[in-house]
Amino acid sequence: MPKGYKYLADIVIIFISFALALFSYWQILNVALTPEDFEWISKVNTLSATNLFKVFLPPVLGGVEVMLHRVTPFVSLSFWLDWKIGGANPFYYHMTQLLFHMGIIFLLYRLAKKLFIKSPKAVYQIVVSSSVFFFAVFPFHSETVSWNGARPDMVVAFFYLLSLYFYIRFLESKIRYLFPSAIFFAIAIFSKENAITLPVVAILFGIYLQKKVYWSSLLPFLIVVLFWIFNYIFLGKFAFFDTLIGIVCGIIIFFLLSALLGLLQKKRSLSF
């Protein structure tokens, strides 16, 4: 196959999936902002480049509290950029939602290619292409894409998948990809709590793709989780859901620490 046609199938599939997404959601671009949208915008529209650091601070230290009792710097930054670029023009806010949706489609395609690369070629093409086409127009996503209040869901999904993609690149014996994977995980978990499941998914990916678990590679993720829990404790405001999240985090951390200690003990015994 000529070199120029190497990525033709990828380009065609991505183009079709983007076209499907645009066809499904272009009408939302000029839908008026809701009172709840303005409530979110009001939290960041007074910030300037000189005090933008406040989005990284907890509310108890004068930080921006876009979500109740949460530090969500990258969600706040996305709203701030929308405001700086377009003011109260709804087009820019809805376009950001749509761009996140398209970015998620692209990452889903890349992940699907990695996961099904060993499948027969016909199955590989059908499964990968149909999955992204279906995802692009799946009706259950309509509220998340159309509603600016679901921005945390869009941000966490994008960076969750981006972290997983870089972790798979790490599994392909490219150690330099582990650090960006951990960074994107941090962005995801500080956008919404459900990103806490990513270390477990990373373990499953290692088992599926490499038939083993790289326990030591989970240390950066453990550090991120510990820092995130410290943030929750520092805020000192636990609702029932927060407490439930804390219990789940505790179980995951216990599991990861036990695995890491077991690995260190095994290495020590081998050294003797």
Backbone bond lengths (Angstrom), bond angles and torsions (degrees), N, CA, C in turn:
res aa  C-N    CA-C-N  psi(-1)  N-CA   C-N-CA  omega(-1)  CA-C   N-CA-C  phi
1 M - - - 1.473 - - 1.523 109.34 -
2 P 1.346 118.80 130.57 1.461 121.19 178.29 1.521 111.06 -56.75
3 K 1.332 114.96 148.71 1.460 119.90 -176.06 1.527 111.86 -59.82
4 G 1.336 116.46 -34.62 1.457 120.15 -177.79 1.509 113.80 -65.98
5 Y 1.361 117.08 -20.55 1.462 121.13 -178.24 1.531 112.78 -99.65
6 K 1.324 116.32 5.52 1.462 119.97 -174.59 1.522 112.00 -59.32
7 Y 1.319 116.75 -41.95 1.461 120.80 -175.73 1.528 112.37 -105.75
8 L 1.338 117.21 15.95 1.456 120.07 -176.69 1.528 111.99 -61.29
9 A 1.348 116.99 -44.48 1.466 120.53 -179.60 1.525 110.82 -61.95
10 D 1.341 116.56 -41.69 1.467 120.24 177.93 1.528 110.90 -60.51
11 I 1.329 115.91 -46.00 1.463 120.69 -177.86 1.524 110.85 -62.69
12 V 1.337 116.05 -42.43 1.466 120.33 -178.48 1.529 110.66 -64.79
13 I 1.342 116.88 -45.65 1.468 120.60 -178.60 1.528 111.02 -64.00
14 I 1.331 116.36 -44.59 1.465 120.00 179.06 1.530 110.46 -64.46
15 F 1.324 116.42 -42.03 1.472 119.95 179.55 1.529 110.98 -60.93
16 I 1.332 116.70 -45.43 1.470 120.22 -179.61 1.528 110.74 -64.17
17 S 1.337 116.72 -43.09 1.470 119.70 -178.92 1.524 111.06 -65.44
18 F 1.343 117.56 -39.69 1.463 120.50 176.28 1.529 110.82 -64.92
19 A 1.329 115.99 -40.87 1.467 120.22 179.13 1.527 110.80 -62.84
20 L 1.329 116.45 -40.29 1.465 120.30 177.70 1.525 110.93 -63.11
21 A 1.338 115.92 -41.96 1.466 119.99 179.33 1.529 110.98 -64.29
22 L 1.329 116.44 -44.75 1.465 120.01 179.47 1.524 111.48 -64.46
23 F 1.321 116.28 -41.25 1.462 120.10 179.37 1.530 110.93 -63.63
24 S 1.337 116.12 -34.74 1.464 120.47 -177.27 1.523 112.74 -76.96
25 Y 1.347 116.66 -30.75 1.464 118.78 -168.97 1.529 114.95 -123.11
26 W 1.329 119.57 4.29 1.463 119.10 -175.75 1.527 112.03 -61.55
27 Q 1.332 117.05 -27.08 1.466 119.33 -177.24 1.529 113.12 -70.23
28 I 1.334 117.70 -16.66 1.465 119.43 -179.14 1.524 112.14 -78.59
29 L 1.340 117.85 -14.23 1.458 120.84 -169.47 1.527 113.13 -62.25
30 N 1.306 117.70 -28.51 1.463 120.37 -179.00 1.525 113.18 -113.19
31 V 1.326 116.29 16.04 1.462 119.93 175.76 1.527 108.92 -70.12
32 A 1.310 117.19 134.69 1.466 121.55 -176.65 1.525 111.41 -61.89
33 L 1.325 114.86 149.36 1.456 120.55 176.38 1.526 110.06 -70.26
34 T 1.309 116.30 147.54 1.463 121.90 179.74 1.527 109.94 -91.05
35 P 1.329 118.09 163.32 1.474 120.09 175.34 1.529 112.22 -55.21
36 E 1.337 116.78 -35.76 1.461 119.50 178.50 1.524 110.99 -66.35
37 D 1.337 117.45 -35.88 1.463 120.56 176.50 1.524 110.44 -61.22
38 F 1.331 116.18 -44.12 1.465 119.74 179.80 1.529 111.28 -65.51
39 E 1.319 116.70 -30.23 1.465 119.73 176.67 1.521 110.41 -64.80
40 W 1.335 116.00 -41.18 1.465 119.85 176.78 1.526 110.36 -65.59
41 I 1.333 115.74 -45.36 1.462 120.10 -177.42 1.523 111.03 -62.54
42 S 1.337 116.82 -36.26 1.465 120.93 -177.85 1.522 112.30 -62.64
43 K 1.333 117.46 -20.51 1.461 120.40 -179.87 1.526 112.46 -75.84
44 V 1.352 116.96 -21.34 1.466 119.41 -173.72 1.526 113.67 -123.06
45 N 1.334 118.34 -10.71 1.470 118.68 -173.07 1.523 113.50 -72.51
46 T 1.325 117.98 -10.92 1.466 120.54 177.55 1.521 112.17 -92.82
47 L 1.328 116.72 -5.38 1.459 120.36 -179.00 1.523 110.72 -80.16
48 S 1.328 114.78 147.65 1.462 121.26 174.75 1.520 108.33 -124.47
49 A 1.311 116.16 179.95 1.462 119.89 -178.98 1.526 111.60 -62.94
50 T 1.333 117.68 -25.59 1.463 120.94 -176.99 1.524 113.18 -79.15
51 N 1.327 117.59 -27.83 1.473 119.39 179.83 1.527 112.20 -119.30
52 L 1.321 115.99 21.55 1.460 120.51 -179.70 1.526 111.82 -66.13
53 F 1.351 115.93 -19.54 1.464 120.26 179.16 1.525 112.01 -59.91
54 K 1.333 117.68 -17.99 1.464 120.78 -178.33 1.524 112.80 -62.78
55 V 1.327 117.30 -22.01 1.466 118.88 179.27 1.523 111.01 -68.07
56 F 1.343 117.34 -17.14 1.460 121.20 179.86 1.526 112.42 -95.19
57 L 1.331 117.68 -1.11 1.459 121.33 -178.36 1.520 110.53 -100.15
58 P 1.350 116.97 148.29 1.469 119.50 173.95 1.522 110.12 -68.94
59 P 1.326 117.71 154.60 1.471 120.61 -178.99 1.522 113.91 -55.26
60 V 1.346 117.31 -32.60 1.465 119.72 -178.06 1.522 112.08 -68.12
61 L 1.335 117.30 -14.94 1.461 121.34 176.91 1.525 111.56 -108.84
62 G 1.315 115.70 20.39 1.456 120.03 178.24 1.508 114.36 86.79
63 G 1.325 116.69 15.91 1.453 120.49 179.77 1.515 112.67 -77.39
64 V 1.317 114.80 174.61 1.461 121.40 -179.33 1.519 109.28 -85.30
65 E 1.324 116.14 125.14 1.459 121.79 -179.09 1.528 108.70 -108.19
66 V 1.333 115.55 79.34 1.458 120.10 178.72 1.515 110.04 -72.48
67 M 1.342 116.61 -44.81 1.463 121.59 173.78 1.520 108.45 -104.69
68 L 1.307 118.27 146.15 1.456 123.19 -174.74 1.524 110.95 -58.78
69 H 1.346 116.52 120.81 1.459 124.03 176.28 1.536 111.96 58.80
70 R 1.315 117.65 31.36 1.460 120.42 -178.77 1.528 109.94 -127.10
71 V 1.331 115.84 147.79 1.454 121.55 168.09 1.524 106.22 -102.58
72 T 1.314 116.58 107.05 1.469 121.58 -176.58 1.527 108.96 -125.85
73 P 1.340 117.18 70.71 1.469 119.63 -171.36 1.518 114.61 -61.41
74 F 1.319 117.58 -38.14 1.460 118.85 -173.96 1.525 111.92 -81.04
75 V 1.322 117.01 -26.89 1.461 119.99 169.99 1.528 109.11 -66.70
76 S 1.324 115.96 -44.72 1.468 120.36 178.58 1.521 111.04 -62.07
77 L 1.336 116.98 -41.78 1.464 120.55 179.60 1.523 111.79 -62.58
78 S 1.322 116.42 -38.37 1.464 119.18 -179.66 1.529 110.92 -64.55
79 F 1.333 117.00 -40.84 1.468 119.97 176.89 1.526 111.10 -67.82
80 W 1.324 116.18 -38.13 1.463 120.31 179.03 1.520 110.93 -62.91
81 L 1.334 117.32 -43.10 1.465 121.03 178.27 1.525 111.14 -64.15
82 D 1.331 116.30 -41.65 1.467 119.53 176.82 1.526 110.71 -58.12
83 W 1.333 115.37 -43.14 1.462 120.09 -178.52 1.530 111.07 -66.51
84 K 1.322 117.10 -43.52 1.460 120.87 -178.42 1.524 111.70 -66.58
85 I 1.321 116.92 -35.06 1.466 120.48 -178.01 1.524 111.73 -79.90
86 G 1.324 116.29 -45.39 1.463 118.84 -171.38 1.502 116.67 -123.55
87 G 1.341 118.22 3.73 1.456 119.29 -177.79 1.515 110.91 61.55
88 A 1.315 116.84 -128.70 1.467 121.29 -179.43 1.530 112.14 -96.82
89 N 1.326 116.85 14.30 1.466 120.70 178.26 1.527 109.21 -69.67
90 P 1.322 118.91 117.82 1.469 120.76 -175.40 1.524 113.54 -64.62
91 F 1.340 117.35 -22.22 1.465 120.76 -177.38 1.521 111.23 -54.88
92 Y 1.326 117.45 -44.87 1.464 121.18 -173.84 1.527 111.78 -69.97
93 Y 1.311 117.14 -36.26 1.466 120.60 179.23 1.528 110.73 -68.66
94 H 1.331 116.24 -44.10 1.463 119.59 178.69 1.531 111.09 -69.82
95 M 1.336 117.40 -34.33 1.459 120.19 177.48 1.525 110.84 -64.55
96 T 1.335 116.63 -38.11 1.463 119.55 176.27 1.519 110.68 -61.09
97 Q 1.325 116.81 -43.65 1.465 120.65 176.55 1.527 110.81 -58.64
98 L 1.323 116.13 -44.79 1.462 120.64 -177.95 1.524 111.29 -68.01
99 L 1.327 117.43 -38.18 1.465 120.48 177.81 1.522 111.17 -65.05
100 F 1.326 117.12 -39.89 1.464 119.66 175.04 1.528 110.29 -61.42
101 H 1.324 116.46 -41.84 1.465 120.54 179.16 1.528 110.62 -61.00
102 M 1.305 117.13 -42.79 1.462 121.04 179.27 1.525 111.17 -68.70
103 G 1.324 116.77 -36.66 1.458 119.68 175.64 1.516 112.01 -63.90
104 I 1.327 116.63 -38.97 1.465 121.36 177.12 1.522 110.36 -64.86
105 I 1.325 117.03 -39.93 1.469 121.05 176.86 1.526 110.30 -59.60
106 F 1.330 116.40 -46.04 1.466 120.94 -179.76 1.521 111.31 -61.12
107 L 1.342 117.24 -45.58 1.464 120.85 -179.92 1.520 111.39 -66.70
108 L 1.320 116.85 -37.96 1.460 120.20 176.52 1.521 110.45 -60.92
109 Y 1.317 116.93 -39.80 1.464 121.14 177.82 1.523 110.81 -63.45
110 R 1.331 116.65 -45.07 1.470 120.33 179.88 1.527 111.06 -63.45
111 L 1.319 116.98 -41.25 1.464 120.40 178.88 1.520 111.23 -67.13
112 A 1.321 117.01 -41.53 1.464 120.38 179.28 1.522 110.81 -61.57
113 K 1.327 117.02 -38.58 1.466 120.34 177.89 1.524 110.95 -62.97
114 K 1.323 116.60 -40.26 1.464 120.41 179.33 1.526 111.37 -67.00
115 L 1.321 116.79 -39.51 1.460 120.96 -174.59 1.524 112.81 -75.63
116 F 1.333 117.43 -31.39 1.464 120.57 -174.68 1.525 113.13 -110.06
117 I 1.329 116.87 16.88 1.454 120.79 -175.90 1.525 112.61 -63.21
118 K 1.342 117.28 -27.58 1.466 120.67 -178.15 1.528 112.71 -89.22
119 S 1.308 117.31 -1.86 1.463 120.95 179.13 1.527 110.22 -76.42
120 P 1.345 117.69 160.57 1.468 120.19 174.01 1.523 110.48 -54.42
121 K 1.334 116.40 146.80 1.460 120.63 -172.03 1.521 112.86 -56.91
122 A 1.337 116.94 -42.50 1.468 119.89 -178.92 1.525 110.91 -63.79
123 V 1.338 115.86 -45.08 1.468 120.80 178.52 1.523 110.14 -64.07
124 Y 1.316 115.45 -41.76 1.467 121.94 -179.35 1.529 110.98 -57.37
125 Q 1.322 116.91 -49.97 1.459 120.94 -177.88 1.525 111.81 -66.07
126 I 1.331 116.13 -42.22 1.469 119.97 -177.77 1.525 111.16 -66.97
127 V 1.338 116.52 -47.54 1.465 120.73 -176.95 1.524 111.18 -65.08
128 V 1.328 116.35 -47.11 1.462 120.24 -176.53 1.529 111.20 -65.27
129 S 1.321 116.98 -49.13 1.468 119.87 -177.27 1.527 111.86 -67.57
130 S 1.326 117.02 -44.18 1.469 119.48 -178.21 1.522 111.70 -66.08
131 S 1.337 117.39 -32.78 1.465 119.99 -179.68 1.523 111.33 -64.98
132 V 1.336 117.23 -43.57 1.469 118.96 -178.92 1.530 111.08 -74.89
133 F 1.326 117.43 -34.98 1.469 119.47 177.02 1.530 110.47 -63.02
134 F 1.329 115.56 -44.16 1.464 120.35 -179.58 1.522 110.64 -65.72
135 F 1.332 116.22 -42.52 1.460 120.01 -179.75 1.526 111.01 -62.93
136 A 1.321 117.33 -37.69 1.465 121.27 -176.29 1.520 112.48 -60.61
137 V 1.338 116.83 -32.39 1.473 120.16 -174.74 1.525 112.71 -118.48
138 F 1.328 117.65 9.88 1.462 120.79 -176.91 1.527 109.57 -59.30
139 P 1.336 118.39 121.43 1.475 120.41 -172.33 1.521 114.68 -63.61
140 F 1.332 118.29 -25.47 1.456 120.09 -179.51 1.530 112.00 -67.23
141 H 1.334 117.67 -14.87 1.461 121.07 179.91 1.522 112.53 -88.16
142 S 1.319 116.76 -7.13 1.465 119.87 -170.88 1.528 112.53 -59.92
143 E 1.323 117.59 -42.05 1.465 119.62 -179.52 1.521 110.96 -66.78
144 T 1.332 116.43 -41.37 1.460 120.24 -178.76 1.519 111.42 -63.91
145 V 1.322 117.24 -41.15 1.459 121.13 -179.26 1.527 111.14 -74.58
146 S 1.312 117.27 -37.42 1.465 121.34 -172.95 1.522 113.60 -82.49
147 W 1.318 117.49 -25.37 1.462 121.60 -172.06 1.519 110.01 -102.25
148 N 1.323 116.95 121.31 1.462 120.72 179.80 1.520 112.46 -64.69
149 G 1.330 116.85 -24.29 1.456 119.96 177.44 1.512 113.18 -65.11
150 A 1.336 116.63 -15.82 1.464 120.84 177.94 1.524 111.68 -92.63
151 R 1.318 117.56 15.44 1.468 121.22 -179.92 1.534 112.59 -53.73
152 P 1.355 119.38 -41.91 1.468 118.24 177.39 1.522 113.08 -57.22
153 D 1.329 117.58 -36.77 1.461 120.63 178.83 1.521 111.25 -65.18
154 M 1.328 116.78 -38.67 1.458 120.64 179.19 1.524 111.09 -68.48
155 V 1.333 115.84 -43.37 1.466 120.05 -178.32 1.524 110.71 -66.17
156 V 1.340 117.06 -45.93 1.459 119.52 -178.13 1.525 110.83 -65.70
157 A 1.326 118.21 -38.87 1.463 120.54 179.74 1.522 111.12 -64.39
158 F 1.330 116.84 -42.83 1.462 120.62 -178.77 1.527 111.19 -63.08
159 F 1.331 116.94 -50.81 1.464 119.47 -175.85 1.529 112.05 -76.30
160 Y 1.315 117.88 -26.05 1.468 121.94 173.46 1.530 109.40 -61.39
161 L 1.322 116.31 -50.88 1.464 120.48 179.97 1.524 111.37 -66.90
162 L 1.333 116.75 -36.23 1.460 120.10 178.65 1.525 110.76 -64.75
163 S 1.325 116.88 -40.71 1.458 121.20 176.45 1.526 111.36 -62.97
164 L 1.329 116.73 -43.99 1.463 120.31 178.41 1.520 111.41 -62.99
165 Y 1.326 116.89 -39.50 1.466 120.00 179.70 1.527 110.70 -61.88
166 F 1.324 116.78 -45.50 1.461 119.55 179.29 1.526 111.22 -67.94
167 Y 1.328 117.61 -31.23 1.460 119.34 176.96 1.527 110.51 -67.20
168 I 1.319 117.31 -38.63 1.464 119.98 176.07 1.522 110.20 -64.00
169 R 1.330 117.30 -38.94 1.466 119.56 175.56 1.522 110.51 -62.13
170 F 1.327 116.45 -36.69 1.465 119.93 174.62 1.526 110.87 -62.26
171 L 1.330 117.37 -42.45 1.461 121.14 178.95 1.524 112.06 -61.89
172 E 1.310 116.67 -22.22 1.462 121.28 177.45 1.524 111.40 -82.88
173 S 1.345 115.36 24.99 1.473 122.99 176.80 1.525 112.77 68.41
174 K 1.310 115.84 35.06 1.458 120.27 176.42 1.519 107.62 -120.52
175 I 1.331 115.84 86.37 1.454 122.81 -169.90 1.526 112.17 -59.76
176 R 1.335 117.43 -27.83 1.470 119.75 -175.75 1.522 112.93 -65.24
177 Y 1.326 117.65 -14.70 1.457 120.57 -178.28 1.528 112.86 -85.30
178 L 1.320 118.50 -8.33 1.463 120.22 -178.33 1.524 111.41 -68.80
179 F 1.321 116.77 -42.30 1.468 120.03 -178.11 1.530 112.05 -63.00
180 P 1.346 119.82 -50.23 1.473 117.55 176.78 1.521 113.28 -61.67
181 S 1.336 117.36 -31.09 1.461 119.81 176.39 1.524 110.52 -61.13
182 A 1.331 116.76 -43.59 1.467 120.87 178.90 1.529 111.34 -67.11
183 I 1.328 116.92 -37.86 1.470 120.81 178.63 1.526 110.81 -62.81
184 F 1.321 116.00 -45.66 1.467 119.55 -179.78 1.528 111.22 -68.39
185 F 1.331 116.67 -30.49 1.465 119.85 174.10 1.522 110.41 -64.38
186 A 1.332 116.30 -40.65 1.466 120.24 178.54 1.528 110.74 -62.43
187 I 1.329 116.44 -42.43 1.467 119.71 177.88 1.523 110.29 -61.89
188 A 1.339 115.80 -41.39 1.468 120.47 -178.66 1.521 111.64 -64.49
189 I 1.328 117.31 -47.80 1.461 120.24 -174.31 1.524 111.32 -71.36
190 F 1.339 117.02 -26.66 1.459 119.47 175.82 1.525 111.78 -88.82
191 S 1.332 115.37 10.79 1.460 120.65 171.14 1.519 110.83 -105.78
192 K 1.349 115.84 -37.92 1.459 120.51 174.73 1.525 108.82 -162.58
193 E 1.341 115.33 148.26 1.460 121.08 -169.44 1.520 114.46 -67.25
194 N 1.325 118.50 -25.53 1.462 118.54 -174.09 1.520 113.48 -66.88
195 A 1.327 117.84 -6.83 1.464 120.27 174.52 1.524 111.95 -68.96
196 I 1.339 117.45 -9.00 1.461 121.38 -179.95 1.524 112.02 -59.67
197 T 1.310 117.94 -20.17 1.468 121.30 -178.88 1.521 112.77 -77.11
198 L 1.314 118.47 -10.10 1.463 120.50 -172.38 1.525 114.03 -60.33
199 P 1.350 121.17 -43.28 1.468 118.86 178.25 1.521 113.42 -57.17
200 V 1.321 117.19 -37.64 1.467 120.22 178.30 1.527 110.28 -66.63
201 V 1.329 116.59 -41.87 1.466 120.45 177.63 1.525 110.31 -63.74
202 A 1.335 117.10 -37.59 1.463 120.67 177.55 1.527 110.81 -61.89
203 I 1.329 117.00 -39.88 1.469 120.89 176.37 1.525 110.12 -60.68
204 L 1.313 116.94 -45.43 1.465 121.34 -179.31 1.523 111.18 -64.13
205 F 1.324 117.11 -37.99 1.458 120.26 177.39 1.523 110.93 -64.26
206 G 1.340 116.17 -40.81 1.458 119.62 178.03 1.514 112.00 -61.59
207 I 1.332 115.91 -41.32 1.470 120.33 178.77 1.524 110.42 -66.11
208 Y 1.324 117.12 -42.31 1.465 121.11 -176.56 1.530 111.99 -70.05
209 L 1.329 116.77 -42.72 1.461 120.23 -173.41 1.519 113.67 -89.87
210 Q 1.338 117.62 -33.83 1.463 120.77 -174.39 1.525 113.85 -119.92
211 K 1.333 117.39 -1.60 1.464 122.42 179.99 1.524 112.30 61.87
212 K 1.320 118.11 25.56 1.461 121.28 178.03 1.527 109.03 -158.64
213 V 1.323 114.67 167.16 1.464 121.16 179.07 1.523 108.57 -113.67
214 Y 1.315 116.71 126.06 1.462 121.99 177.43 1.530 108.19 -92.76
215 W 1.335 114.88 82.80 1.461 119.27 -173.66 1.525 112.49 -60.09
216 S 1.328 116.79 -40.30 1.463 119.09 -177.27 1.526 112.06 -63.81
217 S 1.333 117.13 -25.68 1.468 119.98 179.93 1.519 111.89 -71.03
218 L 1.337 117.21 -14.03 1.464 120.65 -178.46 1.526 112.67 -84.48
219 L 1.336 116.81 -7.95 1.462 119.83 -178.51 1.532 112.88 -58.76
220 P 1.348 120.04 -45.51 1.478 118.49 177.36 1.527 112.80 -59.37
221 F 1.329 116.84 -36.44 1.464 120.42 178.97 1.529 110.47 -68.32
222 L 1.335 115.94 -37.18 1.461 120.41 177.98 1.526 110.78 -63.42
223 I 1.328 116.41 -41.43 1.465 120.80 178.48 1.530 110.52 -61.51
224 V 1.327 116.05 -42.35 1.468 120.55 178.85 1.523 110.72 -62.71
225 V 1.339 116.53 -44.05 1.466 120.78 -179.49 1.525 110.57 -63.27
226 L 1.329 117.37 -43.13 1.463 121.19 179.28 1.526 110.85 -62.28
227 F 1.323 116.18 -42.25 1.466 119.77 178.69 1.522 110.95 -65.05
228 W 1.324 116.22 -38.34 1.465 120.60 178.82 1.527 110.81 -64.99
229 I 1.344 117.25 -41.90 1.467 120.86 178.36 1.529 110.36 -66.45
230 F 1.334 116.60 -38.68 1.460 120.11 175.84 1.525 110.24 -58.24
231 N 1.311 116.49 -39.07 1.458 120.84 177.70 1.522 110.80 -61.04
232 Y 1.337 116.56 -41.80 1.462 120.24 178.96 1.529 111.00 -65.12
233 I 1.328 115.74 -44.07 1.463 119.85 -179.82 1.527 110.20 -64.97
234 F 1.327 116.14 -40.01 1.453 120.89 -178.61 1.522 111.28 -63.51
235 L 1.341 115.94 -37.36 1.459 119.08 178.27 1.525 111.29 -66.18
236 G 1.339 115.03 -34.47 1.454 119.95 176.07 1.507 115.02 67.91
237 K 1.320 117.62 26.84 1.463 121.16 -178.67 1.519 108.56 -130.06
238 F 1.308 116.39 94.26 1.455 121.47 -177.45 1.520 110.51 -108.60
239 A 1.288 116.61 115.95 1.458 121.10 169.06 1.521 107.57 -87.69
240 F 1.322 117.36 -179.68 1.463 120.02 179.98 1.522 111.06 -58.75
241 F 1.356 115.59 -44.85 1.458 119.04 -178.43 1.524 110.86 -64.21
242 D 1.343 116.43 -38.70 1.459 119.78 177.90 1.520 111.08 -62.07
243 T 1.324 116.48 -41.29 1.460 120.37 178.85 1.521 110.69 -63.34
244 L 1.314 116.48 -41.15 1.460 120.52 177.82 1.521 110.56 -61.75
245 I 1.339 116.40 -43.05 1.461 120.83 177.12 1.526 110.02 -60.50
246 G 1.339 116.48 -41.38 1.455 120.07 179.21 1.515 112.75 -61.83
247 I 1.327 116.84 -39.77 1.464 120.77 178.04 1.525 110.74 -63.65
248 V 1.325 116.24 -45.17 1.469 120.49 178.41 1.524 110.22 -61.24
249 C 1.341 116.35 -43.51 1.464 120.16 178.26 1.520 111.28 -60.67
250 G 1.327 115.69 -42.08 1.456 119.46 179.36 1.517 112.31 -60.51
251 I 1.317 116.67 -42.15 1.467 120.86 178.41 1.523 110.69 -63.09
252 I 1.344 116.06 -44.83 1.466 120.13 -179.43 1.521 110.84 -64.31
253 I 1.335 117.05 -42.70 1.463 120.18 -179.87 1.525 110.96 -65.29
254 F 1.336 117.39 -42.11 1.459 120.47 177.29 1.525 110.59 -58.26
255 F 1.336 115.76 -42.75 1.459 121.09 179.82 1.530 110.80 -63.44
256 L 1.346 116.36 -45.85 1.459 120.24 -178.43 1.524 111.90 -67.35
257 L 1.330 116.66 -42.83 1.464 119.80 179.11 1.521 111.48 -63.98
258 S 1.324 117.30 -42.38 1.459 121.04 178.11 1.521 110.75 -60.40
259 A 1.328 115.69 -42.10 1.460 119.70 -179.95 1.523 111.21 -66.11
260 L 1.344 116.80 -42.26 1.457 120.14 -179.70 1.523 111.68 -67.20
261 L 1.326 117.11 -40.58 1.459 120.25 177.49 1.522 110.83 -64.48
262 G 1.331 116.11 -39.44 1.459 119.80 176.81 1.511 111.69 -62.72
263 L 1.330 116.71 -38.66 1.460 120.96 178.53 1.521 111.09 -65.85
264 L 1.344 116.58 -44.22 1.462 120.12 179.01 1.521 111.56 -63.16
265 Q 1.334 116.75 -40.51 1.455 120.94 178.56 1.526 111.03 -64.42
266 K 1.315 116.27 -38.38 1.460 120.63 179.07 1.522 110.72 -65.35
267 K 1.341 116.65 -42.50 1.460 120.35 178.72 1.523 110.94 -64.63
268 R 1.345 116.27 -38.45 1.460 120.14 179.96 1.521 110.70 -65.14
269 S 1.335 116.85 -41.74 1.464 120.36 179.65 1.519 111.28 -65.92
270 L 1.334 117.13 -34.69 1.460 120.50 178.85 1.522 111.26 -69.92
271 S 1.344 116.32 -31.17 1.463 119.52 -179.30 1.514 112.00 -68.61
272 F 1.369 116.08 -24.38 1.454 119.69 177.31 1.521 110.62 -86.92
